Amino acid sequence: MTTALQSPSLISDFADFLASRPSGGEIIDWRPSEAVVDRYQELVERRKEGVVSGDEQRELEAFLNSEIVLSLLKARLRSTVRPAS
């Protein structure tokens, strides 16, 4: 199994959260787990140092693509979800 499949992923973390059936407001407020954030930071550092492997580069790209999708989702929800009173 590759490192990318063993590491915490943003999309898997978010899917686990969605399984709890959150409200739109909860989705807007959602943040990835510490493990996911730590892994992302590790990959960014390895890339800066020039020691990122091909699998790690693909994993980093998957993080970035997932972040784009989540940002779009949250932006759309912000335009339709009313803040709690």
Buried (B, 14 or more C-beta within 10 A) or exposed (E): EEEBEEBBBBBBBBEEBEEEEEEBBBBBEBEBBEEBBEBBEBBEEBEEEEEBEEEBBBBBEBBEEBBEEBEEBBEEBEEEBEEEE
